[in-house]
Amino acid sequence: MPNYSAMIKELEGEVAILANDREKLCDRIDTLLNTIESIKRLAEGKEEQVIQPTYIGDGGFTDRIRSLLELNAAKSFSPKEIREIFAEFDKDADPKVMLIHIHNTVKRLHKQGELEELTRPDGKAYRWQSVMAKERMEQIKQHASAYFRK
């Protein structure tokens, strides 16, 4: 006949080890996220060369904006700055129409959680939202903490 008490004790020991590992992992994730945020703040104050997407002429307009912002994740761009970059590759485009499309696209991507919106002295700017956003990590930690309190 199986010894259920021994099985439970063994499983509880494993849960305790995993909970300790989870705490270490959460601490490391917090450290990395704080480092990423610090680097972003440092990068905003520096004039860094913009990395051009290699396929700026391919794909849809939204994909081109995503590509530009993802490749330059530490830097924020105003819609006008995005227009200036895109105008280099599409000299025939109407700058006013392009700016309208850029505004609509970045606002939509921001609502979808793909971009961060920043307020700079020259107006609103947008930056790529990292996959490991602090808000999402808070949700994960709250869920995990609630689970381990049961």
Chimera marker file (.cmm) of the C-alpha trace (Angstrom):
<marker_set name="trace">
<marker id="1" x="0.000" y="0.000" z="0.000" r="1" g="1" b="0" radius="0.5"/>
<marker id="2" x="1.451" y="3.437" z="-0.957" r="1" g="1" b="0" radius="0.5"/>
<marker id="3" x="2.516" y="5.830" z="1.775" r="1" g="1" b="0" radius="0.5"/>
<marker id="4" x="0.534" y="8.943" z="0.868" r="1" g="1" b="0" radius="0.5"/>
<marker id="5" x="1.945" y="10.981" z="3.748" r="1" g="1" b="0" radius="0.5"/>
<marker id="6" x="5.486" y="10.386" z="2.495" r="1" g="1" b="0" radius="0.5"/>
<marker id="7" x="4.456" y="11.305" z="-1.065" r="1" g="1" b="0" radius="0.5"/>
<marker id="8" x="2.893" y="14.563" z="0.145" r="1" g="1" b="0" radius="0.5"/>
<marker id="9" x="5.971" y="15.425" z="2.223" r="1" g="1" b="0" radius="0.5"/>
<marker id="10" x="8.241" y="14.780" z="-0.774" r="1" g="1" b="0" radius="0.5"/>
<marker id="11" x="6.078" y="16.899" z="-3.102" r="1" g="1" b="0" radius="0.5"/>
<marker id="12" x="5.865" y="19.730" z="-0.551" r="1" g="1" b="0" radius="0.5"/>
<marker id="13" x="9.670" y="19.696" z="-0.343" r="1" g="1" b="0" radius="0.5"/>
<marker id="14" x="9.904" y="20.020" z="-4.106" r="1" g="1" b="0" radius="0.5"/>
<marker id="15" x="7.384" y="22.892" z="-4.073" r="1" g="1" b="0" radius="0.5"/>
<marker id="16" x="9.492" y="24.685" z="-1.428" r="1" g="1" b="0" radius="0.5"/>
<marker id="17" x="12.627" y="24.329" z="-3.577" r="1" g="1" b="0" radius="0.5"/>
<marker id="18" x="10.801" y="25.581" z="-6.674" r="1" g="1" b="0" radius="0.5"/>
<marker id="19" x="9.275" y="28.510" z="-4.749" r="1" g="1" b="0" radius="0.5"/>
<marker id="20" x="12.781" y="29.521" z="-3.628" r="1" g="1" b="0" radius="0.5"/>
<marker id="21" x="14.023" y="29.243" z="-7.226" r="1" g="1" b="0" radius="0.5"/>
<marker id="22" x="11.041" y="31.317" z="-8.359" r="1" g="1" b="0" radius="0.5"/>
<marker id="23" x="11.979" y="34.086" z="-5.900" r="1" g="1" b="0" radius="0.5"/>
<marker id="24" x="15.556" y="34.119" z="-7.214" r="1" g="1" b="0" radius="0.5"/>
<marker id="25" x="14.274" y="34.186" z="-10.788" r="1" g="1" b="0" radius="0.5"/>
<marker id="26" x="11.873" y="37.071" z="-10.037" r="1" g="1" b="0" radius="0.5"/>
<marker id="27" x="14.716" y="39.022" z="-8.411" r="1" g="1" b="0" radius="0.5"/>
<marker id="28" x="16.909" y="38.477" z="-11.473" r="1" g="1" b="0" radius="0.5"/>
<marker id="29" x="14.074" y="39.502" z="-13.810" r="1" g="1" b="0" radius="0.5"/>
<marker id="30" x="13.519" y="42.681" z="-11.753" r="1" g="1" b="0" radius="0.5"/>
<marker id="31" x="17.225" y="43.495" z="-11.976" r="1" g="1" b="0" radius="0.5"/>
<marker id="32" x="17.255" y="42.992" z="-15.748" r="1" g="1" b="0" radius="0.5"/>
<marker id="33" x="14.096" y="45.071" z="-16.251" r="1" g="1" b="0" radius="0.5"/>
<marker id="34" x="15.514" y="47.907" z="-14.149" r="1" g="1" b="0" radius="0.5"/>
<marker id="35" x="18.738" y="47.750" z="-16.172" r="1" g="1" b="0" radius="0.5"/>
<marker id="36" x="16.773" y="47.920" z="-19.432" r="1" g="1" b="0" radius="0.5"/>
<marker id="37" x="14.830" y="50.964" z="-18.179" r="1" g="1" b="0" radius="0.5"/>
<marker id="38" x="18.078" y="52.675" z="-17.108" r="1" g="1" b="0" radius="0.5"/>
<marker id="39" x="19.663" y="52.049" z="-20.496" r="1" g="1" b="0" radius="0.5"/>
<marker id="40" x="16.573" y="53.479" z="-22.218" r="1" g="1" b="0" radius="0.5"/>
<marker id="41" x="16.835" y="56.651" z="-20.119" r="1" g="1" b="0" radius="0.5"/>
<marker id="42" x="20.537" y="56.952" z="-20.939" r="1" g="1" b="0" radius="0.5"/>
<marker id="43" x="19.888" y="56.367" z="-24.634" r="1" g="1" b="0" radius="0.5"/>
<marker id="44" x="17.257" y="59.124" z="-24.793" r="1" g="1" b="0" radius="0.5"/>
<marker id="45" x="19.871" y="61.711" z="-23.893" r="1" g="1" b="0" radius="0.5"/>
<marker id="46" x="22.365" y="60.568" z="-26.515" r="1" g="1" b="0" radius="0.5"/>
<marker id="47" x="22.421" y="61.167" z="-30.226" r="1" g="1" b="0" radius="0.5"/>
<marker id="48" x="22.635" y="57.628" z="-31.450" r="1" g="1" b="0" radius="0.5"/>
<marker id="49" x="22.723" y="56.705" z="-35.118" r="1" g="1" b="0" radius="0.5"/>
<marker id="50" x="19.412" y="55.315" z="-36.357" r="1" g="1" b="0" radius="0.5"/>
<marker id="51" x="19.533" y="51.727" z="-37.560" r="1" g="1" b="0" radius="0.5"/>
<marker id="52" x="17.671" y="51.545" z="-40.843" r="1" g="1" b="0" radius="0.5"/>
<marker id="53" x="15.477" y="48.522" z="-41.495" r="1" g="1" b="0" radius="0.5"/>
<marker id="54" x="16.961" y="46.565" z="-44.362" r="1" g="1" b="0" radius="0.5"/>
<marker id="55" x="13.592" y="45.965" z="-46.019" r="1" g="1" b="0" radius="0.5"/>
<marker id="56" x="12.038" y="49.412" z="-45.668" r="1" g="1" b="0" radius="0.5"/>
<marker id="57" x="10.539" y="49.138" z="-49.169" r="1" g="1" b="0" radius="0.5"/>
<marker id="58" x="8.968" y="45.733" z="-48.486" r="1" g="1" b="0" radius="0.5"/>
<marker id="59" x="6.054" y="44.823" z="-46.261" r="1" g="1" b="0" radius="0.5"/>
<marker id="60" x="3.169" y="46.984" z="-45.184" r="1" g="1" b="0" radius="0.5"/>
<marker id="61" x="3.365" y="50.409" z="-43.646" r="1" g="1" b="0" radius="0.5"/>
<marker id="62" x="2.702" y="49.128" z="-40.119" r="1" g="1" b="0" radius="0.5"/>
<marker id="63" x="5.449" y="46.510" z="-40.485" r="1" g="1" b="0" radius="0.5"/>
<marker id="64" x="7.899" y="49.202" z="-41.576" r="1" g="1" b="0" radius="0.5"/>
<marker id="65" x="7.134" y="51.289" z="-38.479" r="1" g="1" b="0" radius="0.5"/>
<marker id="66" x="7.409" y="48.220" z="-36.249" r="1" g="1" b="0" radius="0.5"/>
<marker id="67" x="10.732" y="47.311" z="-37.814" r="1" g="1" b="0" radius="0.5"/>
<marker id="68" x="12.186" y="50.796" z="-37.412" r="1" g="1" b="0" radius="0.5"/>
<marker id="69" x="11.170" y="51.063" z="-33.764" r="1" g="1" b="0" radius="0.5"/>
<marker id="70" x="12.161" y="47.518" z="-32.852" r="1" g="1" b="0" radius="0.5"/>
<marker id="71" x="15.624" y="47.891" z="-34.406" r="1" g="1" b="0" radius="0.5"/>
<marker id="72" x="16.083" y="51.125" z="-32.440" r="1" g="1" b="0" radius="0.5"/>
<marker id="73" x="14.415" y="49.942" z="-29.219" r="1" g="1" b="0" radius="0.5"/>
<marker id="74" x="16.375" y="52.280" z="-26.952" r="1" g="1" b="0" radius="0.5"/>
<marker id="75" x="15.392" y="55.394" z="-28.908" r="1" g="1" b="0" radius="0.5"/>
<marker id="76" x="12.067" y="57.167" z="-29.124" r="1" g="1" b="0" radius="0.5"/>
<marker id="77" x="10.795" y="58.745" z="-32.335" r="1" g="1" b="0" radius="0.5"/>
<marker id="78" x="8.251" y="61.460" z="-32.917" r="1" g="1" b="0" radius="0.5"/>
<marker id="79" x="5.909" y="60.939" z="-35.866" r="1" g="1" b="0" radius="0.5"/>
<marker id="80" x="7.820" y="63.693" z="-37.702" r="1" g="1" b="0" radius="0.5"/>
<marker id="81" x="11.139" y="61.894" z="-37.156" r="1" g="1" b="0" radius="0.5"/>
<marker id="82" x="9.629" y="58.690" z="-38.523" r="1" g="1" b="0" radius="0.5"/>
<marker id="83" x="8.398" y="60.640" z="-41.553" r="1" g="1" b="0" radius="0.5"/>
<marker id="84" x="11.880" y="62.045" z="-42.171" r="1" g="1" b="0" radius="0.5"/>
<marker id="85" x="13.363" y="58.547" z="-42.143" r="1" g="1" b="0" radius="0.5"/>
<marker id="86" x="10.687" y="57.117" z="-44.427" r="1" g="1" b="0" radius="0.5"/>
<marker id="87" x="10.901" y="60.102" z="-46.785" r="1" g="1" b="0" radius="0.5"/>
<marker id="88" x="14.501" y="59.141" z="-47.570" r="1" g="1" b="0" radius="0.5"/>
<marker id="89" x="13.197" y="55.954" z="-49.180" r="1" g="1" b="0" radius="0.5"/>
<marker id="90" x="9.966" y="57.252" z="-50.674" r="1" g="1" b="0" radius="0.5"/>
<marker id="91" x="10.742" y="60.641" z="-52.194" r="1" g="1" b="0" radius="0.5"/>
<marker id="92" x="7.451" y="60.742" z="-54.132" r="1" g="1" b="0" radius="0.5"/>
<marker id="93" x="5.227" y="60.394" z="-51.045" r="1" g="1" b="0" radius="0.5"/>
<marker id="94" x="3.183" y="63.368" z="-49.906" r="1" g="1" b="0" radius="0.5"/>
<marker id="95" x="4.729" y="64.390" z="-46.538" r="1" g="1" b="0" radius="0.5"/>
<marker id="96" x="1.360" y="65.483" z="-45.075" r="1" g="1" b="0" radius="0.5"/>
<marker id="97" x="-0.385" y="62.249" z="-46.013" r="1" g="1" b="0" radius="0.5"/>
<marker id="98" x="2.551" y="60.191" z="-44.756" r="1" g="1" b="0" radius="0.5"/>
<marker id="99" x="2.476" y="62.040" z="-41.417" r="1" g="1" b="0" radius="0.5"/>
<marker id="100" x="-1.244" y="61.310" z="-41.018" r="1" g="1" b="0" radius="0.5"/>
<marker id="101" x="-0.618" y="57.601" z="-41.657" r="1" g="1" b="0" radius="0.5"/>
<marker id="102" x="2.266" y="57.578" z="-39.189" r="1" g="1" b="0" radius="0.5"/>
<marker id="103" x="0.176" y="59.260" z="-36.475" r="1" g="1" b="0" radius="0.5"/>
<marker id="104" x="-2.664" y="56.778" z="-36.957" r="1" g="1" b="0" radius="0.5"/>
<marker id="105" x="-0.311" y="53.797" z="-36.993" r="1" g="1" b="0" radius="0.5"/>
<marker id="106" x="1.705" y="54.710" z="-33.894" r="1" g="1" b="0" radius="0.5"/>
<marker id="107" x="-1.461" y="55.500" z="-31.932" r="1" g="1" b="0" radius="0.5"/>
<marker id="108" x="-2.914" y="52.113" z="-32.884" r="1" g="1" b="0" radius="0.5"/>
<marker id="109" x="0.317" y="50.271" z="-32.041" r="1" g="1" b="0" radius="0.5"/>
<marker id="110" x="0.418" y="52.099" z="-28.709" r="1" g="1" b="0" radius="0.5"/>
<marker id="111" x="-3.171" y="51.048" z="-27.921" r="1" g="1" b="0" radius="0.5"/>
<marker id="112" x="-2.225" y="47.464" z="-28.808" r="1" g="1" b="0" radius="0.5"/>
<marker id="113" x="0.637" y="47.617" z="-26.301" r="1" g="1" b="0" radius="0.5"/>
<marker id="114" x="3.411" y="47.385" z="-28.886" r="1" g="1" b="0" radius="0.5"/>
<marker id="115" x="4.764" y="50.902" z="-28.319" r="1" g="1" b="0" radius="0.5"/>
<marker id="116" x="5.450" y="53.094" z="-25.316" r="1" g="1" b="0" radius="0.5"/>
<marker id="117" x="4.254" y="56.684" z="-25.575" r="1" g="1" b="0" radius="0.5"/>
<marker id="118" x="6.629" y="59.290" z="-24.159" r="1" g="1" b="0" radius="0.5"/>
<marker id="119" x="6.196" y="62.991" z="-23.649" r="1" g="1" b="0" radius="0.5"/>
<marker id="120" x="9.254" y="64.901" z="-24.769" r="1" g="1" b="0" radius="0.5"/>
<marker id="121" x="9.783" y="68.675" z="-24.826" r="1" g="1" b="0" radius="0.5"/>
<marker id="122" x="9.057" y="68.597" z="-28.583" r="1" g="1" b="0" radius="0.5"/>
<marker id="123" x="5.828" y="66.579" z="-28.173" r="1" g="1" b="0" radius="0.5"/>
<marker id="124" x="4.792" y="62.932" z="-28.104" r="1" g="1" b="0" radius="0.5"/>
<marker id="125" x="7.229" y="60.250" z="-29.142" r="1" g="1" b="0" radius="0.5"/>
<marker id="126" x="7.033" y="56.479" z="-29.371" r="1" g="1" b="0" radius="0.5"/>
<marker id="127" x="9.442" y="53.705" z="-28.461" r="1" g="1" b="0" radius="0.5"/>
<marker id="128" x="9.301" y="49.958" z="-28.906" r="1" g="1" b="0" radius="0.5"/>
<marker id="129" x="7.665" y="48.294" z="-25.899" r="1" g="1" b="0" radius="0.5"/>
<marker id="130" x="9.809" y="45.390" z="-24.779" r="1" g="1" b="0" radius="0.5"/>
<marker id="131" x="8.127" y="42.018" z="-24.477" r="1" g="1" b="0" radius="0.5"/>
<marker id="132" x="9.116" y="41.855" z="-20.819" r="1" g="1" b="0" radius="0.5"/>
<marker id="133" x="7.352" y="45.060" z="-19.843" r="1" g="1" b="0" radius="0.5"/>
<marker id="134" x="7.286" y="45.843" z="-16.128" r="1" g="1" b="0" radius="0.5"/>
<marker id="135" x="3.482" y="45.877" z="-16.036" r="1" g="1" b="0" radius="0.5"/>
<marker id="136" x="3.302" y="42.353" z="-17.450" r="1" g="1" b="0" radius="0.5"/>
<marker id="137" x="5.923" y="41.106" z="-15.008" r="1" g="1" b="0" radius="0.5"/>
<marker id="138" x="3.917" y="42.608" z="-12.129" r="1" g="1" b="0" radius="0.5"/>
<marker id="139" x="0.877" y="40.642" z="-13.288" r="1" g="1" b="0" radius="0.5"/>
<marker id="140" x="2.928" y="37.452" z="-13.419" r="1" g="1" b="0" radius="0.5"/>
<marker id="141" x="4.392" y="38.022" z="-9.956" r="1" g="1" b="0" radius="0.5"/>
<marker id="142" x="0.988" y="38.825" z="-8.455" r="1" g="1" b="0" radius="0.5"/>
<marker id="143" x="-0.480" y="35.681" z="-9.976" r="1" g="1" b="0" radius="0.5"/>
<marker id="144" x="2.421" y="33.564" z="-8.750" r="1" g="1" b="0" radius="0.5"/>
<marker id="145" x="2.311" y="35.101" z="-5.253" r="1" g="1" b="0" radius="0.5"/>
<marker id="146" x="-1.408" y="34.453" z="-5.017" r="1" g="1" b="0" radius="0.5"/>
<marker id="147" x="-0.831" y="30.850" z="-6.024" r="1" g="1" b="0" radius="0.5"/>
<marker id="148" x="1.845" y="30.234" z="-3.399" r="1" g="1" b="0" radius="0.5"/>
<marker id="149" x="-0.236" y="31.821" z="-0.614" r="1" g="1" b="0" radius="0.5"/>
<marker id="150" x="-2.950" y="29.168" z="-1.050" r="1" g="1" b="0" radius="0.5"/>
<link id1="1" id2="2" r="1" g="1" b="0" radius="0.2"/>
<link id1="2" id2="3" r="1" g="1" b="0" radius="0.2"/>
<link id1="3" id2="4" r="1" g="1" b="0" radius="0.2"/>
<link id1="4" id2="5" r="1" g="1" b="0" radius="0.2"/>
<link id1="5" id2="6" r="1" g="1" b="0" radius="0.2"/>
<link id1="6" id2="7" r="1" g="1" b="0" radius="0.2"/>
<link id1="7" id2="8" r="1" g="1" b="0" radius="0.2"/>
<link id1="8" id2="9" r="1" g="1" b="0" radius="0.2"/>
<link id1="9" id2="10" r="1" g="1" b="0" radius="0.2"/>
<link id1="10" id2="11" r="1" g="1" b="0" radius="0.2"/>
<link id1="11" id2="12" r="1" g="1" b="0" radius="0.2"/>
<link id1="12" id2="13" r="1" g="1" b="0" radius="0.2"/>
<link id1="13" id2="14" r="1" g="1" b="0" radius="0.2"/>
<link id1="14" id2="15" r="1" g="1" b="0" radius="0.2"/>
<link id1="15" id2="16" r="1" g="1" b="0" radius="0.2"/>
<link id1="16" id2="17" r="1" g="1" b="0" radius="0.2"/>
<link id1="17" id2="18" r="1" g="1" b="0" radius="0.2"/>
<link id1="18" id2="19" r="1" g="1" b="0" radius="0.2"/>
<link id1="19" id2="20" r="1" g="1" b="0" radius="0.2"/>
<link id1="20" id2="21" r="1" g="1" b="0" radius="0.2"/>
<link id1="21" id2="22" r="1" g="1" b="0" radius="0.2"/>
<link id1="22" id2="23" r="1" g="1" b="0" radius="0.2"/>
<link id1="23" id2="24" r="1" g="1" b="0" radius="0.2"/>
<link id1="24" id2="25" r="1" g="1" b="0" radius="0.2"/>
<link id1="25" id2="26" r="1" g="1" b="0" radius="0.2"/>
<link id1="26" id2="27" r="1" g="1" b="0" radius="0.2"/>
<link id1="27" id2="28" r="1" g="1" b="0" radius="0.2"/>
<link id1="28" id2="29" r="1" g="1" b="0" radius="0.2"/>
<link id1="29" id2="30" r="1" g="1" b="0" radius="0.2"/>
<link id1="30" id2="31" r="1" g="1" b="0" radius="0.2"/>
<link id1="31" id2="32" r="1" g="1" b="0" radius="0.2"/>
<link id1="32" id2="33" r="1" g="1" b="0" radius="0.2"/>
<link id1="33" id2="34" r="1" g="1" b="0" radius="0.2"/>
<link id1="34" id2="35" r="1" g="1" b="0" radius="0.2"/>
<link id1="35" id2="36" r="1" g="1" b="0" radius="0.2"/>
<link id1="36" id2="37" r="1" g="1" b="0" radius="0.2"/>
<link id1="37" id2="38" r="1" g="1" b="0" radius="0.2"/>
<link id1="38" id2="39" r="1" g="1" b="0" radius="0.2"/>
<link id1="39" id2="40" r="1" g="1" b="0" radius="0.2"/>
<link id1="40" id2="41" r="1" g="1" b="0" radius="0.2"/>
<link id1="41" id2="42" r="1" g="1" b="0" radius="0.2"/>
<link id1="42" id2="43" r="1" g="1" b="0" radius="0.2"/>
<link id1="43" id2="44" r="1" g="1" b="0" radius="0.2"/>
<link id1="44" id2="45" r="1" g="1" b="0" radius="0.2"/>
<link id1="45" id2="46" r="1" g="1" b="0" radius="0.2"/>
<link id1="46" id2="47" r="1" g="1" b="0" radius="0.2"/>
<link id1="47" id2="48" r="1" g="1" b="0" radius="0.2"/>
<link id1="48" id2="49" r="1" g="1" b="0" radius="0.2"/>
<link id1="49" id2="50" r="1" g="1" b="0" radius="0.2"/>
<link id1="50" id2="51" r="1" g="1" b="0" radius="0.2"/>
<link id1="51" id2="52" r="1" g="1" b="0" radius="0.2"/>
<link id1="52" id2="53" r="1" g="1" b="0" radius="0.2"/>
<link id1="53" id2="54" r="1" g="1" b="0" radius="0.2"/>
<link id1="54" id2="55" r="1" g="1" b="0" radius="0.2"/>
<link id1="55" id2="56" r="1" g="1" b="0" radius="0.2"/>
<link id1="56" id2="57" r="1" g="1" b="0" radius="0.2"/>
<link id1="57" id2="58" r="1" g="1" b="0" radius="0.2"/>
<link id1="58" id2="59" r="1" g="1" b="0" radius="0.2"/>
<link id1="59" id2="60" r="1" g="1" b="0" radius="0.2"/>
<link id1="60" id2="61" r="1" g="1" b="0" radius="0.2"/>
<link id1="61" id2="62" r="1" g="1" b="0" radius="0.2"/>
<link id1="62" id2="63" r="1" g="1" b="0" radius="0.2"/>
<link id1="63" id2="64" r="1" g="1" b="0" radius="0.2"/>
<link id1="64" id2="65" r="1" g="1" b="0" radius="0.2"/>
<link id1="65" id2="66" r="1" g="1" b="0" radius="0.2"/>
<link id1="66" id2="67" r="1" g="1" b="0" radius="0.2"/>
<link id1="67" id2="68" r="1" g="1" b="0" radius="0.2"/>
<link id1="68" id2="69" r="1" g="1" b="0" radius="0.2"/>
<link id1="69" id2="70" r="1" g="1" b="0" radius="0.2"/>
<link id1="70" id2="71" r="1" g="1" b="0" radius="0.2"/>
<link id1="71" id2="72" r="1" g="1" b="0" radius="0.2"/>
<link id1="72" id2="73" r="1" g="1" b="0" radius="0.2"/>
<link id1="73" id2="74" r="1" g="1" b="0" radius="0.2"/>
<link id1="74" id2="75" r="1" g="1" b="0" radius="0.2"/>
<link id1="75" id2="76" r="1" g="1" b="0" radius="0.2"/>
<link id1="76" id2="77" r="1" g="1" b="0" radius="0.2"/>
<link id1="77" id2="78" r="1" g="1" b="0" radius="0.2"/>
<link id1="78" id2="79" r="1" g="1" b="0" radius="0.2"/>
<link id1="79" id2="80" r="1" g="1" b="0" radius="0.2"/>
<link id1="80" id2="81" r="1" g="1" b="0" radius="0.2"/>
<link id1="81" id2="82" r="1" g="1" b="0" radius="0.2"/>
<link id1="82" id2="83" r="1" g="1" b="0" radius="0.2"/>
<link id1="83" id2="84" r="1" g="1" b="0" radius="0.2"/>
<link id1="84" id2="85" r="1" g="1" b="0" radius="0.2"/>
<link id1="85" id2="86" r="1" g="1" b="0" radius="0.2"/>
<link id1="86" id2="87" r="1" g="1" b="0" radius="0.2"/>
<link id1="87" id2="88" r="1" g="1" b="0" radius="0.2"/>
<link id1="88" id2="89" r="1" g="1" b="0" radius="0.2"/>
<link id1="89" id2="90" r="1" g="1" b="0" radius="0.2"/>
<link id1="90" id2="91" r="1" g="1" b="0" radius="0.2"/>
<link id1="91" id2="92" r="1" g="1" b="0" radius="0.2"/>
<link id1="92" id2="93" r="1" g="1" b="0" radius="0.2"/>
<link id1="93" id2="94" r="1" g="1" b="0" radius="0.2"/>
<link id1="94" id2="95" r="1" g="1" b="0" radius="0.2"/>
<link id1="95" id2="96" r="1" g="1" b="0" radius="0.2"/>
<link id1="96" id2="97" r="1" g="1" b="0" radius="0.2"/>
<link id1="97" id2="98" r="1" g="1" b="0" radius="0.2"/>
<link id1="98" id2="99" r="1" g="1" b="0" radius="0.2"/>
<link id1="99" id2="100" r="1" g="1" b="0" radius="0.2"/>
<link id1="100" id2="101" r="1" g="1" b="0" radius="0.2"/>
<link id1="101" id2="102" r="1" g="1" b="0" radius="0.2"/>
<link id1="102" id2="103" r="1" g="1" b="0" radius="0.2"/>
<link id1="103" id2="104" r="1" g="1" b="0" radius="0.2"/>
<link id1="104" id2="105" r="1" g="1" b="0" radius="0.2"/>
<link id1="105" id2="106" r="1" g="1" b="0" radius="0.2"/>
<link id1="106" id2="107" r="1" g="1" b="0" radius="0.2"/>
<link id1="107" id2="108" r="1" g="1" b="0" radius="0.2"/>
<link id1="108" id2="109" r="1" g="1" b="0" radius="0.2"/>
<link id1="109" id2="110" r="1" g="1" b="0" radius="0.2"/>
<link id1="110" id2="111" r="1" g="1" b="0" radius="0.2"/>
<link id1="111" id2="112" r="1" g="1" b="0" radius="0.2"/>
<link id1="112" id2="113" r="1" g="1" b="0" radius="0.2"/>
<link id1="113" id2="114" r="1" g="1" b="0" radius="0.2"/>
<link id1="114" id2="115" r="1" g="1" b="0" radius="0.2"/>
<link id1="115" id2="116" r="1" g="1" b="0" radius="0.2"/>
<link id1="116" id2="117" r="1" g="1" b="0" radius="0.2"/>
<link id1="117" id2="118" r="1" g="1" b="0" radius="0.2"/>
<link id1="118" id2="119" r="1" g="1" b="0" radius="0.2"/>
<link id1="119" id2="120" r="1" g="1" b="0" radius="0.2"/>
<link id1="120" id2="121" r="1" g="1" b="0" radius="0.2"/>
<link id1="121" id2="122" r="1" g="1" b="0" radius="0.2"/>
<link id1="122" id2="123" r="1" g="1" b="0" radius="0.2"/>
<link id1="123" id2="124" r="1" g="1" b="0" radius="0.2"/>
<link id1="124" id2="125" r="1" g="1" b="0" radius="0.2"/>
<link id1="125" id2="126" r="1" g="1" b="0" radius="0.2"/>
<link id1="126" id2="127" r="1" g="1" b="0" radius="0.2"/>
<link id1="127" id2="128" r="1" g="1" b="0" radius="0.2"/>
<link id1="128" id2="129" r="1" g="1" b="0" radius="0.2"/>
<link id1="129" id2="130" r="1" g="1" b="0" radius="0.2"/>
<link id1="130" id2="131" r="1" g="1" b="0" radius="0.2"/>
<link id1="131" id2="132" r="1" g="1" b="0" radius="0.2"/>
<link id1="132" id2="133" r="1" g="1" b="0" radius="0.2"/>
<link id1="133" id2="134" r="1" g="1" b="0" radius="0.2"/>
<link id1="134" id2="135" r="1" g="1" b="0" radius="0.2"/>
<link id1="135" id2="136" r="1" g="1" b="0" radius="0.2"/>
<link id1="136" id2="137" r="1" g="1" b="0" radius="0.2"/>
<link id1="137" id2="138" r="1" g="1" b="0" radius="0.2"/>
<link id1="138" id2="139" r="1" g="1" b="0" radius="0.2"/>
<link id1="139" id2="140" r="1" g="1" b="0" radius="0.2"/>
<link id1="140" id2="141" r="1" g="1" b="0" radius="0.2"/>
<link id1="141" id2="142" r="1" g="1" b="0" radius="0.2"/>
<link id1="142" id2="143" r="1" g="1" b="0" radius="0.2"/>
<link id1="143" id2="144" r="1" g="1" b="0" radius="0.2"/>
<link id1="144" id2="145" r="1" g="1" b="0" radius="0.2"/>
<link id1="145" id2="146" r="1" g="1" b="0" radius="0.2"/>
<link id1="146" id2="147" r="1" g="1" b="0" radius="0.2"/>
<link id1="147" id2="148" r="1" g="1" b="0" radius="0.2"/>
<link id1="148" id2="149" r="1" g="1" b="0" radius="0.2"/>
<link id1="149" id2="150" r="1" g="1" b="0" radius="0.2"/>
</marker_set>
